[in-house]
Amino acid sequence: MTERSEFGAAFEAFRGLSYPDYPRTEGLRDWNSFLLELDGHIAGYASRVHDGRLGAREVPELDSLALEVASLRRDLEEIHPEHEEDAGLVNEYRVYTTALERLVLELASLARRAGEPPKR
């Protein structure tokens, strides 16, 4: 699979997910606020790259975005929901953040490859 098609597959997989419901547990609500902000940045850039309106190398601070998603994913594991409904949401958030992380990593990989000369 080429870098572009790996990014495309990650983009389509991410786009196929629904954003999880709003949590009741305060710690999970705070965590969700960070995810919403990060999600908006990454999804917006990824959509523009996928549609060809922006080059992958033009996306600012991709490595930083990837670290933020990884950190957010780790932080999720430290949250212990107070409400039963939120316990199920934690699993949905795990799936969502895993897909978001894959998307940003594939986008970063595409950006790195865009700067290299073609292989012979």
All heavy atoms as an XYZ file, in Angstrom:
961
protein
N       0.846     -1.171      0.000
C       0.000      0.000      0.000
C       0.891      1.234      0.000
O       1.868      1.298      0.722
C      -0.901     -0.040      1.241
C      -2.077      0.893      1.162
S      -3.174      0.808      2.612
C      -4.245     -0.532      2.141
N       0.573      2.225     -0.783
C       1.378      3.441     -0.831
C       1.051      4.332      0.361
O       0.027      4.177      1.017
C       1.105      4.224     -2.135
O      -0.249      4.702     -2.104
C       1.345      3.368     -3.356
N       1.949      5.295      0.614
C       1.736      6.238      1.723
C       0.395      6.958      1.564
O      -0.348      7.115      2.514
C       2.871      7.272      1.766
C       4.201      6.710      2.124
C       4.299      6.323      3.587
O       3.675      6.964      4.443
O       5.010      5.347      3.868
N       0.094      7.385      0.339
C      -1.141      8.118      0.097
C      -2.355      7.231      0.380
O      -3.327      7.691      0.980
C      -1.161      8.625     -1.364
C      -2.357      9.437     -1.720
C      -2.238     10.825     -1.150
N      -3.469     11.557     -1.419
C      -3.759     12.703     -0.894
N      -2.922     13.291     -0.086
N      -4.874     13.304     -1.167
N      -2.302      5.964     -0.043
C      -3.453      5.094      0.177
C      -3.571      4.692      1.646
O      -4.673      4.484      2.142
C      -3.416      3.875     -0.737
O      -2.275      3.104     -0.506
N      -2.440      4.602      2.370
C      -2.498      4.322      3.806
C      -3.147      5.492      4.535
O      -3.960      5.297      5.440
C      -1.106      4.030      4.350
C      -0.579      2.685      3.890
C       0.872      2.453      4.280
O       1.409      3.213      5.098
O       1.450      1.490      3.751
N      -2.789      6.713      4.132
C      -3.439      7.891      4.703
C      -4.928      7.887      4.359
O      -5.773      8.140      5.215
C      -2.774      9.183      4.205
C      -3.613     10.406      4.471
C      -3.766     10.886      5.766
C      -4.270     11.052      3.427
C      -4.566     11.995      6.016
C      -5.061     12.161      3.670
C      -5.210     12.635      4.964
N      -5.247      7.581      3.106
C      -6.652      7.546      2.680
C      -7.458      6.522      3.458
O      -8.606      6.781      3.857
N      -6.869      5.357      3.703
C      -7.563      4.321      4.476
C      -7.783      4.785      5.915
O      -8.860      4.573      6.488
C      -6.760      3.020      4.448
N      -6.783      5.425      6.500
C      -6.924      5.940      7.867
C      -7.980      7.039      7.915
O      -8.786      7.108      8.854
C      -5.583      6.468      8.372
N      -7.993      7.884      6.893
C      -8.980      8.969      6.832
C     -10.397      8.407      6.726
O     -11.301      8.835      7.446
C      -8.673      9.889      5.641
C      -9.650     11.021      5.506
C      -9.554     12.130      6.323
C     -10.656     10.971      4.567
C     -10.461     13.183      6.202
C     -11.566     12.005      4.433
C     -11.464     13.118      5.256
N     -10.590      7.449      5.844
C     -11.932      6.865      5.667
C     -12.387      6.118      6.918
O     -13.564      6.189      7.296
C     -11.958      5.942      4.447
C     -11.807      6.675      3.121
C     -12.870      7.728      2.861
O     -14.030      7.552      3.303
O     -12.546      8.746      2.228
N     -11.470      5.416      7.569
C     -11.817      4.703      8.805
C     -12.221      5.694      9.891
O     -13.215      5.493     10.599
C     -10.641      3.849      9.274
N     -11.480      6.788     10.001
C     -11.800      7.809     10.999
C     -13.132      8.475     10.677
O     -13.977      8.661     11.557
C     -10.677      8.854     11.063
C     -10.990      9.983     11.994
C     -10.900      9.799     13.364
C     -11.385     11.213     11.506
C     -11.206     10.839     14.235
C     -11.688     12.250     12.365
C     -11.593     12.063     13.726
N     -13.311      8.813      9.434
C     -14.540      9.501      9.017
C     -15.779      8.628      9.220
O     -16.875      9.143      9.417
C     -14.421      9.943      7.561
C     -15.402     11.019      7.193
C     -15.063     11.625      5.895
N     -15.411     10.692      4.827
C     -15.419     10.990      3.566
N     -15.061     12.188      3.173
N     -15.757     10.108      2.657
N     -15.595      7.325      9.220
C     -16.711      6.408      9.408
C     -17.170      6.286     10.853
O     -18.211      5.690     11.130
N     -16.400      6.860     11.780
C     -16.759      6.778     13.192
C     -17.647      7.955     13.595
O     -17.456      9.067     13.114
C     -15.504      6.806     14.069
C     -14.573      5.615     13.971
C     -13.308      5.884     14.791
C     -15.260      4.364     14.462
N     -18.550      7.696     14.500
C     -19.338      8.770     15.099
C     -18.616      9.243     16.350
O     -18.014      8.443     17.067
C     -20.723      8.269     15.501
O     -21.445      7.882     14.366
N     -18.714     10.534     16.605
C     -18.117     11.051     17.833
C     -18.943     10.528     19.011
O     -20.161     10.594     18.984
C     -18.101     12.587     17.819
C     -17.211     13.165     18.871
C     -15.871     13.388     18.618
C     -17.701     13.457     20.139
C     -15.033     13.907     19.596
C     -16.867     13.968     21.131
C     -15.544     14.195     20.848
O     -14.715     14.696     21.813
N     -18.288     10.015     20.050
C     -19.025      9.471     21.197
C     -19.903     10.528     21.887
O     -19.637     11.726     21.798
C     -17.912      8.997     22.135
C     -16.750      8.735     21.232
C     -16.847      9.790     20.168
N     -20.912     10.041     22.593
C     -21.823     10.924     23.316
C     -21.092     11.723     24.388
O     -19.978     11.393     24.789
C     -22.935     10.109     23.984
C     -23.942      9.580     22.978
O     -24.085     10.177     21.891
O     -24.585      8.561     23.283
N     -21.780     12.745     24.887
C     -21.232     13.597     25.934
C     -21.266     12.857     27.265
O     -22.294     12.324     27.655
C     -22.042     14.896     26.023
C     -21.403     15.944     26.876
C     -20.278     16.633     26.437
C     -21.910     16.231     28.136
C     -19.674     17.599     27.224
C     -21.319     17.199     28.932
C     -20.204     17.878     28.472
O     -19.608     18.829     29.262
N     -20.157     12.825     27.991
C     -20.100     12.077     29.253
C     -20.717     12.840     30.426
O     -20.847     14.060     30.396
C     -18.600     11.898     29.470
C     -17.963     13.035     28.754
C     -18.856     13.357     27.599
N     -21.042     12.090     31.478
C     -21.594     12.674     32.695
C     -20.518     12.903     33.748
O     -20.621     13.808     34.561
C     -22.679     11.765     33.266
C     -23.885     11.661     32.336
C     -24.936     10.748     32.884
N     -25.396     11.228     34.188
C     -26.123     10.511     35.021
N     -26.486      9.288     34.716
N     -26.505     11.005     36.185
N     -19.496     12.071     33.766
C     -18.419     12.167     34.748
C     -17.568     13.406     34.476
O     -17.139     13.628     33.337
C     -17.531     10.903     34.683
O     -18.351      9.756     34.907
C     -16.411     10.942     35.691
N     -17.305     14.203     35.518
C     -16.586     15.461     35.345
C     -15.208     15.278     34.713
O     -14.840     15.995     33.789
C     -16.451     16.187     36.681
C     -15.796     17.547     36.531
C     -15.744     18.313     37.837
O     -16.420     17.932     38.815
O     -15.002     19.307     37.861
N     -14.439     14.309     35.199
C     -13.103     14.083     34.639
C     -13.149     13.713     33.166
O     -12.319     14.144     32.379
N     -14.149     12.939     32.807
C     -14.300     12.545     31.404
C     -14.792     13.719     30.563
O     -14.402     13.856     29.404
C     -15.254     11.346     31.298
C     -15.272     10.574     29.987
C     -13.878     10.149     29.553
C     -16.182      9.348     30.113
N     -15.607     14.588     31.156
C     -16.043     15.798     30.424
C     -14.857     16.706     30.138
O     -14.729     17.248     29.043
C     -17.107     16.551     31.218
C     -18.474     15.945     31.153
C     -19.544     16.899     31.645
N     -19.239     17.518     32.909
C     -19.791     17.191     34.076
N     -20.690     16.235     34.131
N     -19.446     17.828     35.179
N     -13.991     16.883     31.135
C     -12.795     17.710     30.930
C     -11.909     17.112     29.847
O     -11.411     17.823     28.970
C     -11.996     17.834     32.235
C     -12.729     18.646     33.292
O     -13.686     19.376     32.955
O     -12.344     18.531     34.477
N     -11.702     15.803     29.914
C     -10.898     15.107     28.909
C     -11.513     15.278     27.526
O     -10.818     15.531     26.546
C     -10.807     13.622     29.293
C     -10.020     12.801     28.353
C      -8.689     12.546     28.407
C     -10.505     12.128     27.186
N      -8.322     11.752     27.347
C      -9.420     11.483     26.587
C     -11.766     12.010     26.604
C      -9.547     10.738     25.423
C     -11.895     11.268     25.449
C     -10.793     10.639     24.873
N     -12.843     15.166     27.447
C     -13.565     15.314     26.184
C     -13.351     16.703     25.586
O     -13.253     16.849     24.366
C     -15.060     15.046     26.403
C     -15.869     15.208     25.146
O     -15.613     14.576     24.138
N     -16.869     16.070     25.205
N     -13.265     17.728     26.420
C     -13.037     19.090     25.917
C     -11.717     19.175     25.159
O     -11.638     19.798     24.100
C     -13.029     20.093     27.070
O     -14.286     20.150     27.677
N     -10.685     18.532     25.701
C      -9.393     18.516     25.007
C      -9.490     17.730     23.704
O      -8.940     18.138     22.680
C      -8.303     17.917     25.897
C      -7.954     18.770     27.078
C      -8.163     18.304     28.365
C      -7.425     20.040     26.914
C      -7.844     19.090     29.470
C      -7.109     20.833     28.008
C      -7.326     20.359     29.286
N     -10.195     16.606     23.748
C     -10.351     15.800     22.539
C     -11.090     16.586     21.460
O     -10.690     16.549     20.289
C     -11.095     14.497     22.836
C     -11.404     13.618     21.616
C     -10.126     13.186     20.900
C     -12.234     12.405     22.024
N     -12.144     17.286     21.823
C     -12.907     18.063     20.836
C     -12.021     19.067     20.103
O     -12.090     19.199     18.884
C     -14.063     18.805     21.510
C     -15.332     18.027     21.717
C     -16.297     18.807     22.613
C     -15.991     17.704     20.391
N     -11.198     19.763     20.865
C     -10.326     20.771     20.256
C      -9.301     20.120     19.326
O      -9.110     20.549     18.185
C      -9.608     21.559     21.344
C      -8.739     22.665     20.796
C      -8.086     23.475     21.893
O      -8.617     23.541     23.022
O      -7.018     24.056     21.609
N      -8.664     19.077     19.804
C      -7.651     18.383     19.017
C      -8.269     17.719     17.783
O      -7.718     17.795     16.680
C      -6.959     17.345     19.896
C      -5.671     16.740     19.426
C      -4.639     17.810     19.090
C      -5.126     15.811     20.497
N      -9.410     17.105     17.976
C     -10.143     16.454     16.889
C     -10.457     17.441     15.767
O     -10.264     17.143     14.595
C     -11.431     15.840     17.454
C     -12.317     15.240     16.386
O     -11.953     14.178     15.865
O     -13.370     15.831     16.091
N     -10.914     18.613     16.141
C     -11.246     19.621     15.136
C     -10.044     20.027     14.296
O     -10.143     20.163     13.073
N      -8.912     20.220     14.952
C      -7.694     20.591     14.221
C      -7.286     19.482     13.249
O      -7.077     19.729     12.061
C      -6.540     20.851     15.190
C      -6.596     22.164     15.853
N      -7.346     22.407     16.969
C      -5.989     23.329     15.559
C      -7.209     23.651     17.332
N      -6.383     24.248     16.497
N      -7.159     18.277     13.774
C      -6.663     17.170     12.962
C      -7.633     16.827     11.838
O      -7.225     16.671     10.684
C      -6.365     15.940     13.838
C      -5.217     16.263     14.795
C      -6.034     14.721     12.973
C      -5.012     15.226     15.885
N      -8.915     16.720     12.160
C      -9.906     16.368     11.138
C      -9.975     17.427     10.045
O     -10.106     17.100      8.862
C     -11.277     16.168     11.776
N      -9.870     18.683     10.433
C      -9.899     19.754      9.441
C      -8.724     19.692      8.481
O      -8.884     19.763      7.263
N      -7.526     19.551      9.042
C      -6.335     19.437      8.194
C      -6.394     18.179      7.331
O      -6.092     18.218      6.136
C      -5.059     19.416      9.032
C      -4.672     20.752      9.603
C      -4.388     20.884     10.953
C      -4.562     21.881      8.795
C      -4.017     22.113     11.485
C      -4.195     23.105      9.317
C      -3.917     23.222     10.672
O      -3.548     24.427     11.187
N      -6.752     17.052      7.939
C      -6.782     15.780      7.205
C      -7.775     15.832      6.058
O      -7.498     15.332      4.964
C      -7.128     14.626      8.153
N      -8.911     16.463      6.282
C      -9.916     16.590      5.229
C      -9.381     17.405      4.054
O      -9.567     17.038      2.889
C     -11.172     17.255      5.806
O     -12.137     17.426      4.808
N      -8.698     18.479      4.359
C      -8.131     19.326      3.298
C      -7.022     18.605      2.530
O      -6.925     18.739      1.311
C      -7.635     20.639      3.892
C      -8.808     21.493      4.376
C      -8.403     22.721      5.122
N      -7.543     23.573      4.342
C      -6.773     24.513      4.869
N      -6.758     24.710      6.162
N      -6.015     25.259      4.097
N      -6.203     17.835      3.238
C      -5.149     17.060      2.569
C      -5.792     15.971      1.714
O      -5.411     15.768      0.556
C      -4.157     16.462      3.591
C      -3.218     15.454      2.925
C      -3.355     17.568      4.273
N      -6.768     15.280      2.264
C      -7.446     14.202      1.533
C      -8.085     14.713      0.254
O      -8.033     14.052     -0.785
C      -8.499     13.549      2.436
C      -9.160     12.372      1.813
N     -10.368     12.472      1.160
C      -8.779     11.073      1.718
C     -10.704     11.285      0.702
N      -9.757     10.411      1.031
N      -8.679     15.907      0.302
C      -9.340     16.490     -0.867
C      -8.379     17.189     -1.822
O      -8.794     17.687     -2.861
C     -10.408     17.497     -0.422
C     -11.546     16.846      0.329
O     -11.681     15.606      0.279
O     -12.309     17.579      0.984
N      -7.103     17.264     -1.447
C      -6.108     17.891     -2.311
C      -6.062     19.405     -2.204
O      -5.405     20.068     -3.004
N      -6.718     19.973     -1.202
C      -6.717     21.432     -1.044
C      -5.518     21.925     -0.239
O      -5.271     23.123     -0.155
C      -8.007     21.896     -0.352
C      -9.246     21.652     -1.195
C     -10.507     22.047     -0.455
N     -10.783     21.015      0.553
C     -11.324     21.264      1.739
N     -11.640     22.494      2.078
N     -11.532     20.275      2.593
N      -4.770     20.979      0.347
C      -3.615     21.313      1.165
C      -2.612     20.181      1.050
O      -3.001     19.012      1.035
C      -4.060     21.473      2.637
C      -3.028     21.888      3.664
C      -2.642     23.364      3.459
C      -3.589     21.714      5.070
N      -1.351     20.524      0.958
C      -0.316     19.498      0.939
C      -0.023     19.031      2.353
O      -0.096     19.822      3.301
N       0.310     17.777      2.518
C       0.582     17.232      3.851
C       1.711     17.985      4.546
O       1.675     18.193      5.760
C       0.914     15.741      3.754
N       2.688     18.433      3.782
C       3.816     19.174      4.363
C       3.410     20.552      4.857
O       4.144     21.187      5.602
C       4.941     19.309      3.343
C       5.602     17.969      3.069
C       6.819     18.144      2.277
N       7.743     18.991      3.069
C       9.029     19.006      2.930
N       9.586     18.248      2.035
N       9.794     19.763      3.662
N       2.255     21.030      4.438
C       1.781     22.357      4.858
C       1.054     22.330      6.201
O       0.759     23.379      6.764
C       0.852     22.934      3.795
C       1.527     23.165      2.464
C       0.549     23.610      1.403
O       0.080     24.762      1.484
O       0.226     22.781      0.527
N       0.760     21.150      6.716
C       0.075     21.034      8.008
C       1.088     21.357      9.104
O       2.119     20.705      9.209
C      -0.522     19.627      8.207
C      -1.174     19.517      9.578
C      -1.522     19.309      7.102
N       0.790     22.379      9.925
C       1.758     22.769     10.947
C       1.810     21.805     12.128
O       0.802     21.228     12.538
C       1.245     24.137     11.404
C      -0.215     24.120     11.103
C      -0.379     23.233      9.892
N       3.008     21.605     12.649
C       3.248     20.891     13.900
C       2.621     19.498     13.971
O       2.025     19.113     14.977
C       2.789     21.750     15.072
C       3.500     23.081     15.114
C       3.020     23.979     16.246
O       2.357     23.476     17.178
O       3.302     25.172     16.183
N       2.773     18.718     12.913
C       2.205     17.366     12.897
C       2.766     16.478     13.996
O       2.020     15.720     14.630
C       2.442     16.712     11.537
C       1.383     16.973     10.490
C       1.831     16.454      9.136
C       0.064     16.356     10.896
N       4.053     16.566     14.243
C       4.648     15.730     15.287
C       4.072     16.093     16.655
O       3.802     15.224     17.482
C       6.168     15.847     15.286
C       6.790     15.186     14.059
O       6.164     14.247     13.513
O       7.878     15.603     13.655
N       3.860     17.373     16.876
C       3.263     17.829     18.130
C       1.821     17.334     18.268
O       1.409     16.898     19.344
C       3.305     19.357     18.188
O       2.671     19.825     19.346
N       1.072     17.385     17.177
C      -0.305     16.876     17.200
C      -0.335     15.385     17.515
O      -1.179     14.920     18.291
C      -1.005     17.153     15.864
C      -1.361     18.598     15.554
C      -1.877     18.719     14.121
C      -2.383     19.128     16.541
N       0.595     14.641     16.936
C       0.660     13.199     17.200
C       0.975     12.929     18.672
O       0.376     12.036     19.287
C       1.716     12.552     16.303
N       1.880     13.706     19.249
C       2.205     13.541     20.669
C       1.009     13.890     21.555
O       0.769     13.228     22.569
C       3.404     14.414     21.042
C       4.748     13.964     20.494
C       5.828     15.004     20.799
C       5.132     12.613     21.069
N       0.263     14.917     21.173
C      -0.916     15.305     21.950
C      -1.985     14.216     21.934
O      -2.612     13.940     22.963
C      -1.486     16.618     21.430
C      -0.652     17.828     21.777
C      -1.291     19.116     21.319
O      -2.441     19.381     21.725
O      -0.643     19.858     20.558
N      -2.190     13.593     20.780
C      -3.183     12.513     20.704
C      -2.729     11.327     21.544
O      -3.526     10.736     22.285
C      -3.439     12.069     19.244
C      -4.357     10.858     19.200
C      -4.046     13.202     18.442
N      -1.460     10.980     21.464
C      -0.932      9.864     22.263
C      -1.081     10.155     23.755
O      -1.470      9.276     24.538
C       0.526      9.593     21.901
N      -0.811     11.379     24.146
C      -0.949     11.772     25.545
C      -2.412     11.718     25.986
O      -2.725     11.228     27.081
C      -0.398     13.190     25.731
O      -0.598     13.627     27.053
N      -3.293     12.189     25.138
C      -4.729     12.156     25.443
C      -5.219     10.717     25.586
O      -5.996     10.405     26.489
C      -5.484     12.882     24.327
C      -6.880     13.370     24.636
C      -6.890     14.362     25.785
C      -7.493     14.008     23.399
N      -4.731      9.855     24.721
C      -5.112      8.442     24.785
C      -4.634      7.814     26.101
O      -5.360      7.082     26.765
C      -4.544      7.682     23.583
C      -5.038      6.251     23.459
C      -4.511      5.555     22.214
N      -3.122      5.794     21.901
C      -2.095      5.230     22.535
N      -2.295      4.412     23.534
N      -0.854      5.490     22.159
N      -3.409      8.141     26.507
C      -2.891      7.633     27.789
C      -3.686      8.198     28.967
O      -3.989      7.488     29.923
C      -1.409      7.981     27.942
C      -0.489      7.085     27.135
C       0.963      7.300     27.494
N       1.401      8.684     27.372
C       1.844      9.244     26.246
N       1.918      8.530     25.145
N       2.220     10.503     26.220
N      -4.024      9.474     28.897
C      -4.800     10.101     29.970
C      -6.161      9.440     30.139
O      -6.678      9.354     31.256
C      -5.006     11.594     29.696
C      -3.731     12.406     29.812
O      -2.721     11.881     30.345
O      -3.742     13.570     29.360
N      -6.736      8.972     29.063
C      -8.037      8.310     29.130
C      -7.977      7.084     30.036
O      -8.932      6.778     30.749
C      -8.515      7.920     27.728
C      -9.848      7.197     27.624
C     -10.987      8.068     28.162
C     -10.127      6.805     26.176
N      -6.846      6.391     30.023
C      -6.703      5.184     30.831
C      -6.688      5.485     32.334
O      -6.911      4.598     33.146
C      -5.439      4.419     30.430
C      -5.462      3.944     28.991
C      -6.712      3.154     28.634
O      -7.150      2.307     29.440
O      -7.259      3.388     27.539
N      -6.443      6.740     32.692
C      -6.410      7.144     34.100
C      -7.783      7.582     34.612
O      -7.938      7.848     35.802
C      -5.405      8.284     34.290
C      -3.991      7.927     33.879
C      -3.424      6.775     34.692
O      -3.634      6.751     35.920
O      -2.790      5.878     34.090
N      -8.753      7.667     33.740
C     -10.088      8.130     34.121
C     -10.945      6.937     34.520
O     -11.041      5.955     33.787
C     -10.751      8.915     32.964
C      -9.938     10.171     32.665
C     -12.195      9.253     33.306
C     -10.394     10.930     31.449
N     -11.555      7.057     35.674
C     -12.448      6.016     36.188
C     -13.842      6.614     36.320
O     -14.100      7.371     37.258
C     -11.928      5.473     37.519
C     -10.520      4.973     37.417
N     -10.203      3.801     36.767
C      -9.355      5.504     37.834
C      -8.896      3.626     36.808
N      -8.354      4.647     37.450
N     -14.721      6.302     35.370
C     -16.048      6.924     35.343
C     -16.869      6.649     36.610
O     -16.804      5.559     37.171
C     -16.721      6.282     34.137
C     -15.638      5.664     33.345
C     -14.537      5.361     34.295
N     -17.606      7.669     37.010
C     -18.476      7.564     38.179
C     -19.846      6.999     37.812
O     -20.554      6.502     38.667
C     -18.665      8.946     38.801
C     -17.362      9.589     39.252
C     -17.496     11.083     39.462
O     -18.634     11.608     39.441
O     -16.460     11.732     39.656
N     -20.203      7.103     36.556
C     -21.523      6.673     36.093
C     -21.374      5.474     35.159
O     -20.442      5.406     34.358
C     -22.231      7.814     35.355
C     -22.382      9.042     36.198
N     -23.348      9.168     37.148
C     -21.651     10.185     36.237
C     -23.226     10.346     37.745
N     -22.205     10.979     37.208
N     -22.308      4.558     35.259
C     -22.263      3.334     34.452
C     -22.278      3.637     32.956
O     -21.573      3.002     32.177
C     -23.441      2.433     34.817
C     -23.325      1.042     34.247
C     -24.424      0.136     34.762
O     -24.677      0.131     35.974
O     -25.017     -0.562     33.918
N     -23.078      4.638     32.566
C     -23.165      4.980     31.139
C     -21.806      5.417     30.595
O     -21.470      5.179     29.435
C     -24.171      6.112     30.886
C     -25.554      5.905     31.447
C     -25.681      6.395     32.887
O     -25.292      7.529     33.204
O     -26.156      5.592     33.703
N     -21.025      6.094     31.455
C     -19.727      6.585     31.011
C     -18.700      5.466     30.847
O     -17.744      5.614     30.098
C     -19.197      7.638     31.986
C     -19.903      8.971     31.829
O     -20.689      9.132     30.877
O     -19.673      9.860     32.671
N     -18.897      4.352     31.525
C     -17.965      3.225     31.373
C     -17.972      2.736     29.926
O     -16.924      2.443     29.352
C     -18.333      2.099     32.328
N     -19.149      2.661     29.325
C     -19.248      2.284     27.911
C     -18.655      3.346     27.004
O     -18.045      3.031     25.975
N     -18.817      4.607     27.397
C     -18.253      5.701     26.600
C     -16.732      5.649     26.567
O     -16.123      5.988     25.551
C     -18.683      7.057     27.171
C     -20.044      7.569     26.772
C     -20.325      8.903     27.452
C     -20.161      7.710     25.271
N     -16.130      5.222     27.654
C     -14.671      5.137     27.687
C     -14.188      4.214     26.574
O     -13.217      4.517     25.874
C     -14.167      4.680     29.073
C     -12.693      4.302     29.026
C     -14.389      5.773     30.105
N     -14.868      3.101     26.376
C     -14.494      2.197     25.281
C     -14.685      2.861     23.926
O     -13.852      2.704     23.028
C     -15.285      0.892     25.367
C     -14.816      0.024     26.500
O     -13.640      0.028     26.846
N     -15.733     -0.706     27.106
N     -15.767      3.603     23.757
C     -15.988      4.323     22.501
C     -14.894      5.366     22.279
O     -14.406      5.541     21.151
C     -17.351      4.989     22.499
C     -18.511      4.020     22.430
C     -19.854      4.730     22.442
O     -19.969      5.815     21.839
O     -20.780      4.193     23.073
N     -14.512      6.056     23.345
C     -13.429      7.041     23.238
C     -12.101      6.365     22.898
O     -11.295      6.930     22.159
C     -13.282      7.844     24.528
C     -14.299      8.950     24.669
C     -15.146      9.002     25.754
C     -14.392      9.965     23.716
C     -16.068     10.027     25.900
C     -15.305     10.988     23.847
C     -16.145     11.019     24.941
O     -17.053     12.030     25.073
N     -11.863      5.161     23.420
C     -10.633      4.430     23.072
C     -10.574      4.163     21.570
O      -9.543      4.369     20.929
C     -10.575      3.107     23.823
C     -10.093      3.201     25.219
C      -9.881      1.813     25.834
N      -9.663      1.952     27.250
C     -10.521      1.576     28.187
N     -11.653      0.977     27.862
N     -10.238      1.765     29.459
N     -11.670      3.686     21.030
C     -11.726      3.395     19.595
C     -11.518      4.685     18.799
O     -10.750      4.721     17.832
C     -13.075      2.729     19.230
C     -13.267      2.653     17.720
C     -13.171      1.342     19.854
N     -12.176      5.744     19.228
C     -12.101      7.016     18.514
C     -10.683      7.592     18.551
O     -10.149      8.016     17.523
C     -13.102      8.004     19.125
C     -13.359      9.201     18.253
C     -14.326      9.150     17.252
C     -12.632     10.365     18.413
C     -14.559     10.244     16.437
C     -12.860     11.462     17.606
C     -13.825     11.402     16.617
O     -14.055     12.487     15.813
N     -10.062      7.603     19.738
C      -8.713      8.175     19.826
C      -7.680      7.315     19.105
O      -6.717      7.849     18.559
C      -8.273      8.403     21.291
O      -8.387      7.189     22.025
C      -9.094      9.497     21.944
N      -7.886      6.013     19.068
C      -6.985      5.141     18.311
C      -7.057      5.486     16.826
O      -6.022      5.579     16.147
C      -7.332      3.658     18.560
O      -7.138      3.375     19.947
C      -6.468      2.734     17.717
N      -8.257      5.687     16.317
C      -8.429      6.062     14.903
C      -7.853      7.446     14.631
O      -7.227      7.672     13.588
C      -9.905      6.009     14.518
N      -8.035      8.377     15.558
C      -7.485      9.725     15.402
C      -5.962      9.689     15.407
O      -5.308     10.363     14.605
C      -8.010     10.639     16.517
C      -7.615     12.104     16.440
C      -8.175     12.765     15.181
C      -8.096     12.846     17.681
N      -5.400      8.863     16.288
C      -3.945      8.737     16.344
C      -3.405      8.130     15.050
O      -2.403      8.597     14.501
C      -3.534      7.894     17.542
C      -2.033      7.830     17.731
C      -1.643      7.115     19.006
O      -2.368      6.200     19.449
O      -0.579      7.473     19.552
N      -4.058      7.100     14.559
C      -3.635      6.494     13.292
C      -3.680      7.538     12.175
O      -2.765      7.625     11.350
C      -4.534      5.310     12.944
C      -4.195      4.690     11.610
C      -5.114      3.542     11.254
N      -4.869      3.100      9.887
C      -5.809      2.662      9.078
N      -7.056      2.540      9.490
N      -5.516      2.303      7.844
N      -4.744      8.343     12.148
C      -4.893      9.366     11.111
C      -3.749     10.371     11.153
O      -3.130     10.664     10.126
C      -6.243     10.072     11.273
C      -6.532     11.217     10.307
C      -6.568     10.716      8.861
C      -7.846     11.894     10.687
N      -3.437     10.891     12.325
C      -2.392     11.902     12.412
C      -1.014     11.300     12.129
O      -0.159     11.946     11.507
C      -2.438     12.665     13.760
C      -1.918     11.838     14.904
C      -1.681     13.976     13.669
N      -0.795     10.046     12.519
C       0.489      9.402     12.211
C       0.653      9.159     10.705
O       1.750      9.349     10.156
C       0.623      8.094     12.986
C       0.815      8.247     14.500
C       0.767      6.884     15.183
C       2.095      8.989     14.833
N      -0.422      8.755     10.052
C      -0.362      8.564      8.593
C      -0.186      9.899      7.872
O       0.510      9.984      6.866
C      -1.610      7.839      8.086
C      -1.699      6.391      8.504
C      -0.564      5.522      7.975
O       0.123      5.896      7.002
O      -0.344      4.446      8.570
N      -0.800     10.930      8.397
C      -0.641     12.262      7.819
C       0.805     12.733      7.976
O       1.402     13.269      7.033
C      -1.612     13.231      8.497
C      -1.715     14.648      7.959
C      -2.035     14.663      6.467
C      -2.784     15.412      8.730
N       1.388     12.495      9.139
C       2.786     12.863      9.366
C       3.718     12.060      8.454
O       4.680     12.604      7.898
C       3.159     12.643     10.831
N       3.423     10.787      8.285
C       4.218      9.947      7.395
C       4.133     10.451      5.958
O       5.137     10.518      5.241
C       3.740      8.500      7.493
O       4.468      7.680      6.618
N       2.948     10.810      5.546
C       2.744     11.350      4.195
C       3.525     12.651      4.022
O       4.154     12.874      2.984
C       1.246     11.573      3.952
C       0.829     12.031      2.569
C       1.161     10.979      1.518
C      -0.679     12.318      2.558
N       3.529     13.485      5.035
C       4.261     14.758      4.964
C       5.760     14.515      4.850
O       6.442     15.176      4.065
C       3.952     15.607      6.192
N       6.272     13.553      5.623
C       7.716     13.246      5.543
C       8.071     12.718      4.167
O       9.084     13.088      3.591
C       8.099     12.238      6.616
C       8.242     12.838      7.996
C       8.866     11.870      8.977
N       8.041     10.696      9.204
C       7.035     10.622     10.071
N       6.723     11.671     10.790
N       6.356      9.524     10.217
N       7.234     11.844      3.633
C       7.495     11.260      2.312
C       7.379     12.295      1.195
O       8.064     12.172      0.179
C       6.509     10.124      2.018
C       6.728      8.913      2.865
C       7.915      8.201      2.344
N       7.941      6.867      2.908
C       9.007      6.136      2.956
N      10.124      6.574      2.464
N       8.970      4.939      3.482
N       6.553     13.290      1.391
C       6.368     14.311      0.355
C       7.642     15.099      0.113
O       7.848     15.640     -0.970
C       5.229     15.255      0.735
N       8.538     15.123      1.096
C       9.776     15.860      0.950
C      10.929     15.039      0.408
O      11.998     15.569      0.150
N      10.719     13.748      0.223
C      11.791     12.875     -0.270
C      11.723     12.720     -1.779
O      10.638     12.723     -2.362
C      11.675     11.488      0.369
C      11.909     11.484      1.849
C      11.777     10.089      2.443
O      11.589      9.117      1.685
O      11.850      9.985      3.672
N      12.880     12.551     -2.421
C      12.850     12.274     -3.859
C      12.276     10.884     -4.131
O      12.328     10.017     -3.249
C      14.329     12.347     -4.254
C      15.093     12.148     -2.989
C      14.213     12.617     -1.874
N      11.710     10.645     -5.286
C      11.144      9.328     -5.606
C      12.214      8.244     -5.537
O      13.363      8.468     -5.875
C      10.638      9.489     -7.042
C      10.692     10.920     -7.356
C      11.585     11.591     -6.385
N      11.826      7.055     -5.080
C      12.742      5.910     -5.006
C      12.925      5.344     -6.400
O      12.009      5.316     -7.199
C      12.201      4.849     -4.065
C      12.195      5.287     -2.638
C      11.764      4.170     -1.739
C      11.808      4.645     -0.288
N      11.402      3.625      0.636
N      14.121      4.869     -6.677
C      14.415      4.277     -7.993
C      14.443      2.794     -7.896
O      14.729      2.177     -6.997
C      15.733      4.803     -8.511
C      15.662      6.283     -8.714
C      17.031      6.778     -9.141
N      17.018      8.210     -9.065
C      17.271      8.973    -10.101
N      17.579      8.461    -11.245
N      17.269     10.263     -9.975
